[in-house]
Amino acid sequence: MKHSANIRIAIVGAGAAGLTAAETLKEKGYTDITLIEKTDEPGGKCRSIEYQGRSYELGAGVISETNHTVRALVKKFGIKIMPVEFDSSLFLDAHTGRVLTNMSWREKMVLAYECLFKYRKLALRYRNLAEPGLLQVDPDLCMPFTDWAKKHNLSQVVTEEFAKYFTGFGYGYLDEIPAAYVVKYYSWETVKAFIKQRIYMFPGGIQGLWKAVAKDHRVLYHTSIKNIERREHVTLTTETETLSFDTLILTAPLDSALKYLDAREEEQSLFSKILYCDYRTYACTITGFPKKTGYIPGNLHSSRTGHPVLWYERYADSNFYTFYILGDWKMSDEEALKNIESLVHGLGGAIERVETIARWKYFPHVSSKDMRQGYFDTLENLQGKNHTYYAGELLNFSTVDESASYAKKLVERFF
């Protein structure tokens, strides 16, 4: 053990990373752990809601068989999961609203060949990306993914297929995002899990997992941090009290921490370079709409910002749908809902009611330039300095297990 078991540890953020760190610390024998959470519930971007006795996901909602960290917690806390049913989805033309025909036989063969042979070979070349973290990223992977794909002779069929589940799931546009993120997301193990259809959902809502984990820990909910000073100890001031700790683990957005952290010059420089996507979820009850999940491939480009990239139908006998949009931070919800309404009307449906809206400051990442200049190597070198450790989505990738697995590894490395 690298620290005394009775040190006082503060964890900022009670999402997947913060709670995994807390649970791992507890398993290692640490007893004085406090999580500080600004909202009134745990889970972060794992947000489940209930509608007419059923759970629906506004944020992250599935895991694969390769998500070992989260699956271990699922088993430990007795959380029920079940296989995702892979039925056929609709694909629409972004401009006409017409249903697109399936891939031609030739396109399917090209996709299968390039994924199983060309992409597999490339993914295995960069297998270190499957490990938690982004240390020593190969310069080849710092260029935007579309440039990287062209360099390695991957066809547009592959790029368009990858965009459905990368851009569609809120991770930005492939001509802007460094290839390292895409290859990390589409690790060969993950691709195999999708091919085998070994993907799982949480019938009771994924947030139930984090609520179960949180029950075993001291979590200060609805707590805003006003100031953190790191000298001989860590002094954390909230709206109501001042707390003293020996060690700080930051899992909340690091750029937001600049508002309350006594950040050193290097921290200020690194945190100010973090980029995000404006990803939004609009949950609506709709009549006369197709009983399917759907994608709009033509909206997976920056020229179509603000238009729905996909919609999700969780239950075949329900009129409750969630629509997902990549925005530009300026577009109002009214404008976004008009674009959804146009899509719904084009397919013969009508929006009865907008049930809820979730706007996410999503997918913290850095530019190709900053990644090439060793951003993550510099950040990792700060681990442990000034009684502080860093975890969360930025340090690995914005999926539930990537966030959790990095937090687990962090604790195993330093505590």
Backbone hydrogen bonds, N-H to C=O, Kabsch-Sander energy under -0.5 kcal/mol:
donor,donor_aa,acceptor,acceptor_aa,energy
3,H,415,F,-0.5
7,I,4,S,-1.7
9,I,7,I,-0.6
9,I,32,D,-2.9
10,A,247,T,-2.6
11,I,34,T,-2.9
12,V,10,A,-0.5
12,V,249,I,-2.6
13,G,11,I,-0.8
13,G,36,I,-2.7
19,L,15,G,-2.5
20,T,16,A,-1.8
21,A,17,A,-2.5
22,A,18,G,-2.2
23,E,19,L,-2.5
24,T,20,T,-2.5
25,L,21,A,-2.5
26,K,22,A,-2.4
27,E,23,E,-2.2
28,K,24,T,-1.3
29,G,26,K,-1.5
30,Y,25,L,-2.3
31,T,5,A,-1.6
32,D,5,A,-0.5
32,D,7,I,-0.5
33,I,31,T,-0.8
34,T,9,I,-2.5
35,L,218,R,-2.7
36,I,11,I,-2.7
37,E,35,L,-0.5
37,E,220,L,-2.6
43,G,14,A,-2.7
46,C,43,G,-2.3
47,R,45,K,-1.2
48,S,46,C,-0.6
49,I,56,Y,-2.8
51,Y,54,R,-2.9
54,R,51,Y,-1.4
55,S,203,P,-0.6
56,Y,49,I,-2.7
58,L,47,R,-3.0
59,G,47,R,-0.9
60,A,45,K,-1.5
63,I,200,Y,-2.3
65,E,198,R,-1.7
67,N,64,S,-1.7
68,H,66,T,-2.0
71,R,67,N,-2.3
72,A,68,H,-1.9
73,L,69,T,-1.4
74,V,70,V,-2.6
75,K,71,R,-2.2
76,K,72,A,-2.4
77,F,73,L,-2.5
78,G,75,K,-0.8
79,I,74,V,-2.3
82,M,201,M,-2.2
84,V,199,I,-2.9
86,F,84,V,-0.7
87,D,85,E,-1.4
90,L,293,T,-2.6
92,L,295,Y,-2.5
93,D,98,R,-2.8
97,G,93,D,-1.9
100,L,91,F,-3.9
108,K,104,S,-2.3
109,M,105,W,-2.0
110,V,106,R,-2.5
111,L,107,E,-2.7
112,A,108,K,-2.6
113,Y,109,M,-2.6
114,E,110,V,-2.8
115,C,111,L,-2.3
116,L,112,A,-2.5
117,F,113,Y,-2.0
118,K,113,Y,-0.9
119,Y,114,E,-4.2
120,R,115,C,-1.0
121,K,117,F,-1.9
122,L,118,K,-1.8
123,A,119,Y,-3.4
124,L,120,R,-2.3
125,R,121,K,-1.3
126,Y,122,L,-1.4
127,R,124,L,-1.3
129,L,126,Y,-2.2
130,A,127,R,-1.9
131,E,128,N,-1.5
137,V,134,L,-0.6
141,L,138,D,-2.3
142,C,139,P,-1.5
143,M,140,D,-0.5
145,F,177,I,-2.2
146,T,174,L,-1.9
147,D,144,P,-0.5
148,W,144,P,-2.2
149,A,145,F,-3.0
150,K,146,T,-1.9
151,K,147,D,-2.3
152,H,148,W,-1.6
153,N,150,K,-1.6
154,L,149,A,-3.0
158,V,155,S,-0.6
159,T,155,S,-1.7
160,E,156,Q,-2.9
161,E,157,V,-1.7
162,F,158,V,-2.7
163,A,159,T,-2.1
164,K,160,E,-1.2
165,Y,161,E,-0.7
165,Y,162,F,-0.6
166,F,162,F,-1.0
167,T,163,A,-0.8
168,G,163,A,-2.1
170,G,167,T,-2.0
171,Y,166,F,-2.3
176,E,173,Y,-2.3
177,I,173,Y,-2.1
179,A,143,M,-2.8
180,A,141,L,-2.3
181,Y,178,P,-1.2
182,V,178,P,-0.9
183,V,179,A,-2.8
184,K,180,A,-2.1
185,Y,181,Y,-2.4
186,Y,182,V,-3.0
187,S,184,K,-0.9
187,S,185,Y,-0.7
191,V,187,S,-2.6
192,K,188,W,-2.3
193,A,189,E,-1.8
194,F,190,T,-2.0
195,I,191,V,-2.4
196,K,192,K,-2.6
197,Q,194,F,-0.7
198,R,193,A,-3.1
199,I,197,Q,-0.8
200,Y,63,I,-3.6
201,M,82,M,-3.0
202,F,61,G,-0.7
205,G,202,F,-2.3
208,G,205,G,-1.5
209,L,206,I,-1.3
210,W,206,I,-0.9
211,K,207,Q,-2.1
212,A,208,G,-1.9
213,V,209,L,-2.1
214,A,210,W,-2.5
215,K,211,K,-1.4
216,D,213,V,-1.5
217,H,214,A,-2.2
218,R,33,I,-0.6
219,V,217,H,-0.8
220,L,35,L,-3.3
221,Y,219,V,-1.0
222,H,39,T,-3.8
223,T,37,E,-2.3
224,S,222,H,-0.5
226,K,237,T,-3.1
227,N,237,T,-1.7
228,I,260,Y,-2.7
229,E,235,T,-2.5
231,R,229,E,-0.6
231,R,233,H,-2.6
234,V,245,F,-3.1
235,T,229,E,-3.2
235,T,233,H,-0.6
236,L,234,V,-0.6
236,L,243,L,-2.9
237,T,227,N,-3.2
237,T,235,T,-0.5
238,T,236,L,-0.5
238,T,241,E,-3.1
239,E,224,S,-0.8
243,L,236,L,-3.4
245,F,234,V,-2.8
246,D,8,R,-2.5
247,T,8,R,-2.0
248,L,387,H,-3.0
249,I,10,A,-2.8
250,L,248,L,-0.5
250,L,389,Y,-3.0
251,T,12,V,-2.1
251,T,249,I,-0.7
252,A,12,V,-1.0
257,A,253,P,-1.2
258,L,254,L,-0.6
258,L,255,D,-0.9
259,K,256,S,-1.7
260,Y,257,A,-1.5
261,L,257,A,-2.9
262,D,228,I,-1.5
263,A,261,L,-2.5
268,Q,264,R,-2.6
269,S,265,E,-2.2
270,L,266,E,-2.4
271,F,267,E,-3.1
272,S,268,Q,-1.6
273,K,270,L,-1.3
274,I,271,F,-1.2
275,L,365,H,-3.4
277,C,362,Y,-3.2
278,D,327,G,-0.5
279,Y,277,C,-1.4
279,Y,360,W,-1.5
280,R,325,I,-2.6
281,T,358,A,-3.0
282,Y,323,F,-2.6
283,A,281,T,-0.5
283,A,356,T,-2.7
284,C,282,Y,-0.5
284,C,321,Y,-2.9
285,T,353,R,-2.4
286,I,319,N,-2.8
287,T,350,A,-2.4
292,K,290,P,-1.8
294,G,311,W,-1.8
295,Y,90,L,-2.6
296,I,309,V,-2.0
298,G,92,L,-0.6
299,N,296,I,-2.3
300,L,297,P,-1.9
304,R,301,H,-2.3
305,T,302,S,-1.4
306,G,326,L,-2.6
307,H,304,R,-1.8
309,V,324,Y,-2.9
310,L,324,Y,-1.0
311,W,294,G,-2.4
312,Y,322,T,-2.8
314,R,312,Y,-0.6
314,R,320,F,-0.5
318,S,315,Y,-1.6
321,Y,284,C,-3.1
321,Y,319,N,-0.6
322,T,312,Y,-1.9
323,F,282,Y,-2.7
324,Y,310,L,-2.5
325,I,280,R,-2.0
326,L,307,H,-0.6
327,G,278,D,-4.0
327,G,325,I,-0.6
336,A,332,S,-2.0
337,L,333,D,-2.7
338,K,334,E,-1.5
339,N,335,E,-1.5
340,I,336,A,-1.8
341,E,337,L,-2.9
342,S,338,K,-2.2
343,L,339,N,-1.7
344,V,340,I,-2.8
345,H,341,E,-2.9
346,G,342,S,-1.9
347,L,343,L,-0.9
347,L,344,V,-0.8
348,G,345,H,-1.9
349,G,344,V,-2.7
350,A,287,T,-2.1
352,E,285,T,-2.5
352,E,350,A,-0.6
353,R,285,T,-1.4
355,E,283,A,-2.3
355,E,353,R,-0.8
356,T,283,A,-1.4
358,A,281,T,-2.7
360,W,279,Y,-3.4
360,W,358,A,-0.6
362,Y,277,C,-2.6
362,Y,360,W,-1.3
365,H,275,L,-2.0
371,M,367,S,-2.4
372,R,368,S,-2.4
373,Q,369,K,-1.5
374,G,371,M,-1.6
375,Y,370,D,-1.7
378,T,374,G,-2.2
379,L,375,Y,-2.2
380,E,376,F,-2.6
381,N,377,D,-1.4
382,L,379,L,-1.5
383,Q,380,E,-1.4
384,G,388,T,-2.7
385,K,382,L,-2.1
387,H,384,G,-0.9
388,T,385,K,-1.6
389,Y,248,L,-2.3
391,A,250,L,-2.9
395,L,392,G,-0.8
396,N,393,E,-1.7
399,T,397,F,-1.7
403,S,399,T,-2.2
404,A,400,V,-2.3
405,S,401,D,-3.4
406,Y,402,E,-1.6
407,A,403,S,-1.7
408,K,404,A,-2.3
409,K,405,S,-2.3
410,L,406,Y,-2.7
411,V,407,A,-2.0
412,E,408,K,-2.2
413,R,409,K,-2.1
414,F,410,L,-2.2
415,F,411,V,-2.3
